[in-house]
């Protein structure tokens, strides 16, 4: 799919009706009084920013910059890093940028990395009053949602105000795609409100078209994550952990899901039989599963130290359970071999850009539908290896025990990724085109 030209965005037809979307929009009005209580409960649990929690209610913490403004939403740390080069391009073009995220960790990261001309706010709750306050204050001239961020009230109300919408680096997991197909009306109605959609690979263009997106509005642009910076690393923590790990052979299982930890544990037992000093760092995709994963590992007969509990790595530690948020850069830096999870179960895999950027040799399972093109290129270039079970995983980790083998794989992966198209440049051009037809955006919403 060739997609839209960067010089113009065609006008949108009226979006199709959806009873489910209408029901959700009605619900966002009914539940609005619950929003402040929900945010305050999260605040009491330390899950919200105590100085800025009212931004979740749509109350701005900063004035709106003068001139044209692009609002760009990226949910969390990985997405925030991926959009930084895009933000820089937009700012360099003379456009102010508002970046919204949902997590405290991403806000702290962006505080240090956003360029002059860009500001950060927390995304408001998807309720009618919060969204209205947010849009009334910021009056964006274009709105960009990154990856799979579908907030029905935000999308509906921004579109109703005449604000051009762009879905950038769009990615929907196989699981989410199956779920959306069962309730096709809402996703078709939301996708119809986007003036342009960019995707990292051709397969994702086909997925979105199958969900109801207009193929003429889809551009295969390449991934924004190709040009993203390395994940943040606390150098003091890195030094302390490296000292604790010493010269032990070590490997990482990153972003694992239920059903994968059993395979990873079995692989670690096989590796320990060959070298009792082998250390596994296991970083589950959802750290709040830490207790359950620790119990599973203990049942497998493995000695576990949990990072969230402050437990130290000792000579007897066989698995270091990295059940914390925002530290994946540490583990990619410290572990020369990284198995990327979500790929031995029906999740669709996670991206390989981050481990490659940190110089890790990448292993993956076969279920990588979310990043099929990327992994196909990496495997063909010798920059990644597919494993199917515990025995194959253990064999692959052992085969990468020599630095020369790891370096060859890491170099091949970097070369394959460097050959990709520049998704940032293409996406920036499309957003700037949206601004060209966004004059007057931010007018009052129709009654």
C-alpha positions in Angstrom: 0.0 0.0 0.0 1.6 3.2 -1.1 -0.6 5.4 1.2 -1.2 9.1 1.0 1.1 11.6 -0.6 3.0 13.7 1.9 1.8 16.9 0.2 -1.9 16.6 1.0 -4.5 14.7 3.1 -7.8 14.0 1.4 -11.0 15.0 3.2 -12.6 12.4 5.4 -16.1 11.0 4.7 -18.5 10.7 7.6 -17.5 7.9 9.9 -19.8 4.8 10.1 -22.2 4.6 13.0 -21.4 2.3 15.9 -23.9 1.5 18.6 -21.1 0.2 20.9 -19.1 3.4 20.4 -22.2 5.5 21.2 -22.8 3.5 24.3 -19.2 4.0 25.4 -19.5 7.8 24.9 -22.6 7.8 26.9 -20.9 5.9 29.7 -18.0 8.4 29.8 -20.6 11.0 30.8 -22.2 8.8 33.5 -18.9 7.7 35.1 -17.3 11.2 35.1 -17.9 11.8 38.8 -15.9 8.7 39.6 -12.8 9.9 37.8 -11.4 12.2 40.5 -11.9 9.4 43.2 -10.1 6.9 41.0 -7.1 9.2 40.4 -7.0 10.0 44.2 -6.9 6.3 45.1 -4.1 5.7 42.7 -2.3 8.8 44.2 -2.6 7.2 47.7 -1.0 4.1 46.3 1.9 6.0 44.8 0.9 5.4 41.3 0.3 9.1 40.3 2.4 12.2 40.4 1.4 14.1 43.6 2.3 17.5 42.0 0.5 16.9 38.7 -2.4 14.4 39.3 -5.0 17.0 38.3 -3.7 16.8 34.7 -5.5 13.4 34.6 -8.7 15.4 35.0 -7.9 17.6 32.1 -6.7 20.5 34.1 -3.6 21.9 32.4 -0.4 22.5 34.3 1.1 24.8 31.7 0.0 27.5 29.3 -0.6 26.7 25.7 2.3 27.7 23.5 1.6 30.3 20.8 1.3 29.2 17.2 0.5 25.8 15.6 0.5 23.0 18.1 0.8 19.2 17.5 -0.5 17.0 20.3 1.3 13.7 20.3 0.3 10.8 22.7 2.7 8.0 23.5 1.5 5.7 26.3 4.7 4.8 28.2 8.5 4.6 28.3 9.2 2.7 25.1 6.8 4.7 23.0 8.1 7.9 24.6 11.6 7.2 23.5 10.5 6.2 20.0 8.8 9.5 19.4 11.7 11.8 20.5 13.3 12.0 17.0 9.8 12.8 15.6 9.3 15.5 18.2 12.6 17.0 17.3 11.7 17.1 13.6 8.4 18.8 14.3 10.0 21.4 16.6 12.7 22.1 14.0 9.9 22.8 11.5 8.6 25.6 13.7 5.8 23.6 15.4 5.2 23.4 19.1 4.6 19.9 20.4 2.5 18.7 23.4 3.5 15.2 24.4 1.1 13.3 26.6 1.8 10.0 28.4 0.1 8.0 31.1 2.9 6.9 33.5 5.0 8.7 36.0 8.2 6.9 34.7 7.6 8.2 31.2 7.0 11.7 32.5 10.3 11.7 34.4 12.1 10.4 31.3 10.7 13.1 29.0 11.5 15.9 31.5 15.2 15.2 30.8 14.9 14.6 27.0 12.2 16.7 25.4 13.7 19.5 23.3 12.9 23.2 23.7 9.6 23.8 22.0 8.0 20.7 23.4 6.1 20.2 26.7 4.7 17.3 28.6 1.3 16.6 30.2 -0.4 13.5 31.5 -3.2 12.2 29.3 -6.6 13.0 30.7 -9.1 10.3 31.7 -11.3 9.3 28.8 -14.4 11.0 30.3 -16.4 13.7 28.7 -15.5 16.6 31.2 -11.8 15.7 31.4 -11.5 15.5 27.6 -13.4 18.8 27.1 -11.2 20.7 29.6 -8.1 19.2 27.9 -9.1 20.2 24.4 -10.5 23.6 25.4 -7.1 24.5 26.9 -4.7 23.0 24.4 -6.6 23.5 21.1 -4.3 21.3 19.1 -4.0 21.8 15.4 -3.3 18.1 14.8 -3.4 15.1 17.1 -1.1 12.1 16.8 -1.8 8.8 18.6 1.2 6.4 18.6 0.9 2.6 18.1 -2.3 1.2 19.5 -3.7 4.0 21.6 -7.4 4.0 21.1 -9.3 6.3 23.5 -12.8 6.6 22.1 -13.8 9.8 23.8 -10.6 11.6 22.9 -10.7 10.4 19.3 -14.4 11.2 18.9 -14.2 14.7 20.5 -11.0 15.7 18.7 -12.6 14.7 15.4 -15.8 16.5 16.2 -13.8 19.7 16.7 -12.2 19.4 13.3 -8.8 18.4 14.6 -7.0 16.2 12.0 -6.0 12.8 13.6 -3.0 10.7 12.7 -2.3 7.2 13.9 1.5 6.8 13.8 3.5 3.7 13.9 0.2 1.8 14.2 0.5 -1.6 15.7 -2.3 -3.9 16.9 -1.4 -7.3 18.5 -2.8 -10.5 17.0 -4.9 -10.9 20.2 -6.3 -7.4 20.0 -7.1 -7.8 16.3 -9.1 -10.9 17.0 -10.9 -9.1 19.8 -11.7 -6.1 17.7 -13.0 -8.3 14.9 -15.6 -9.7 17.3 -16.8 -6.2 17.9 -16.0 -4.6 14.6 -18.2 -1.5 14.8 -16.1 0.5 17.4 -12.8 0.0 15.7 -14.1 0.8 12.2 -15.7 4.0 13.6 -12.5 5.1 15.3 -10.2 4.2 12.4 -12.5 6.2 10.0 -11.8 9.3 12.0 -8.0 9.2 11.3 -6.9 11.3 8.3 -3.7 9.3 8.0 -2.2 6.1 9.4 1.5 5.1 9.3 2.6 1.5 9.9 6.0 0.0 10.3 5.5 -2.9 7.9 3.2 -4.1 5.2 1.6 -6.8 7.3 0.3 -4.3 9.7 -1.3 -2.3 6.9 -3.2 -5.4 5.9 -4.3 -6.0 9.5 -5.7 -2.4 9.8 -7.4 -2.6 6.4 -9.0 -5.8 7.5 -10.3 -3.9 10.6 -11.9 -1.3 8.5 -9.2 1.4 7.9 -9.2 3.0 4.4 -6.2 1.5 2.5 -5.7 4.9 0.8 -4.9 6.5 4.1 -2.3 3.9 5.2 1.4 4.5 4.5 4.0 1.9 5.2 6.6 4.2 6.7 9.0 2.0 8.6 9.2 1.9 12.4 9.7 5.0 14.6 11.6 2.8 16.9 14.4 2.3 14.4 15.7 5.8 15.2 14.9 5.8 18.9 17.6 6.3 21.5 18.8 3.5 23.8 16.6 2.9 26.8 17.7 4.8 29.9 20.3 3.2 32.1 21.2 4.2 35.6 25.0 4.0 35.4 25.4 3.7 39.2 23.0 0.8 39.3 24.6 -0.8 36.3 28.0 -0.7 38.0 26.7 -2.2 41.2 24.8 -5.0 39.4 27.8 -5.8 37.2 29.9 -6.2 40.3 27.4 -8.5 41.9 27.1 -10.6 38.8 30.9 -10.7 38.3 32.2 -12.9 35.5 29.3 -15.3 35.6 27.7 -16.2 32.2 24.3 -14.6 32.1 21.3 -14.2 29.8 18.1 -12.3 29.8 14.5 -13.3 29.3 12.7 -10.0 28.5 9.0 -9.2 28.5 7.8 -12.7 29.2 4.2 -13.7 29.5 2.3 -16.4 31.3 3.2 -19.8 29.7 6.7 -18.6 28.8 8.3 -18.5 32.3 8.0 -22.3 32.5 9.9 -22.7 29.3 12.5 -20.2 30.4 12.9 -21.9 33.8 13.4 -25.3 32.1 16.0 -23.8 29.8 17.8 -22.3 32.7 17.9 -25.7 34.4 19.5 -27.2 31.3 22.1 -24.5 31.2 22.9 -24.9 34.9 23.6 -28.6 34.2 26.3 -27.5 31.8 27.6 -24.5 33.8 26.3 -24.1 37.4 27.5 -20.5 37.4 24.9 -19.4 34.7 22.7 -16.6 35.8 19.3 -15.8 34.3 17.8 -12.3 34.5 14.0 -12.7 34.1 12.0 -9.5 33.4 8.3 -10.2 33.1 6.3 -8.0 30.8 4.0 -7.1 33.7 6.1 -6.7 36.9 3.0 -7.0 39.1 3.2 -10.7 38.3 6.4 -10.9 40.2 5.1 -12.9 43.2 3.5 -15.5 40.9 6.6 -15.8 38.7 8.8 -16.2 41.8 6.6 -19.0 43.0 6.8 -20.7 39.7 10.6 -20.5 39.6 10.9 -21.8 43.1 8.7 -24.8 42.2 11.1 -25.4 39.4 13.9 -25.8 42.0 15.6 -22.5 41.1 17.1 -20.1 43.6 15.5 -16.7 43.1 16.3 -13.1 44.2 13.6 -10.5 43.6 14.6 -7.0 42.6 11.3 -5.5 43.8 12.0 -6.9 47.3 15.5 -5.5 47.4 17.1 -9.0 47.4 20.7 -9.1 46.4 22.4 -11.3 43.9 24.6 -13.8 45.6 26.8 -16.6 44.4 23.8 -19.0 44.9 21.3 -16.9 42.9 20.3 -18.8 39.8 17.5 -16.4 38.7 17.4 -12.6 39.3 13.7 -11.7 38.9 13.7 -8.1 37.5 10.1 -7.3 38.5 10.4 -3.5 38.3 9.3 -0.9 35.9 11.5 1.3 33.7 14.7 -0.6 34.0 14.8 -2.7 30.9 17.7 -0.8 29.6 19.8 -2.1 32.5 19.0 -5.7 31.7 19.8 -5.3 28.0 23.1 -3.6 28.9 24.1 -6.3 31.4 23.1 -9.4 29.5 24.8 -10.1 26.2 22.1 -12.6 25.1 18.4 -11.6 25.2 15.4 -13.8 24.6 12.5 -11.5 23.7 9.2 -12.8 25.1 5.6 -12.7 23.9 6.9 -15.0 21.2 6.3 -18.5 22.6 2.7 -17.7 23.3 -0.1 -16.1 21.2 0.9 -12.5 22.1 2.6 -11.7 18.8 6.1 -10.9 20.1 7.8 -7.6 21.2 10.1 -5.4 19.2 13.8 -6.2 18.8 15.0 -2.7 18.3 15.7 -2.1 22.0 18.0 -5.2 22.6 19.8 -4.5 19.3 20.4 -0.9 20.3 22.0 -2.2 23.5 24.2 -4.7 21.6 22.5 -7.8 22.8 22.2 -10.9 20.7 18.5 -11.6 20.1 16.6 -14.8 20.5 12.9 -15.1 19.8 10.1 -17.6 19.7 8.2 -18.3 16.5 5.0 -16.3 17.3 6.0 -12.8 16.2 3.1 -11.7 14.1 3.2 -8.2 15.5 6.7 -7.7 14.1 6.8 -10.4 11.4 8.7 -8.3 8.8 11.3 -7.1 11.3 12.1 -10.6 12.6 12.1 -12.1 9.1 14.8 -9.6 8.1 16.8 -10.1 11.2 16.7 -13.9 10.9 17.6 -13.8 7.2 20.6 -11.5 8.0 21.8 -13.7 10.9 20.9 -11.0 13.4 18.4 -13.1 15.4 17.6 -16.8 16.0 14.2 -18.5 16.4 13.8 -21.0 19.2 10.7 -23.2 19.7 11.1 -24.8 23.2 13.2 -25.0 26.3 15.8 -27.3 24.7 16.2 -25.0 21.7 16.4 -21.9 24.0 19.1 -23.5 26.1 21.1 -24.6 23.1 20.9 -21.2 21.5 22.1 -19.4 24.7 25.0 -21.9 25.1 26.0 -21.4 21.4 26.3 -17.7 22.1 28.7 -18.2 25.0 31.6 -17.0 22.9 31.9 -13.2 22.5 32.7 -13.5 18.8 29.5 -15.3 18.1 27.5 -12.7 20.0 29.2 -9.8 18.3 28.6 -11.3 14.8 24.9 -11.6 15.6 24.7 -8.1 17.1 26.5 -6.6 14.1 24.2 -8.3 11.6 21.2 -7.1 13.4 22.4 -3.5 13.5 23.1 -3.7 9.7 19.6 -5.1 9.0 17.9 -2.4 11.0 20.1 0.4 9.5 18.8 -0.7 6.0 15.2 0.1 7.0 13.3 3.1 5.7 13.3 6.3 7.9 9.8 6.1 9.5 10.4 9.3 11.4 10.9 11.5 8.3 7.8 10.1 6.5 5.6 10.4 9.6 6.8 14.0 10.2 5.9 14.9 6.7 2.4 13.5 7.0 1.8 15.3 10.3 2.9 18.6 8.8 0.5 18.0 5.9 -2.2 17.5 8.5 -1.4 20.9 9.9 -1.8 22.4 6.5 -5.5 21.4 6.5 -5.9 22.0 10.2 -6.5 25.7 10.1 -9.2 26.6 12.6 -8.9 23.3 14.5 -9.7 23.8 18.1 -13.0 25.6 17.5 -15.7 24.9 20.0 -17.2 21.5 19.8 -20.6 21.3 18.1 -23.5 21.1 20.6 
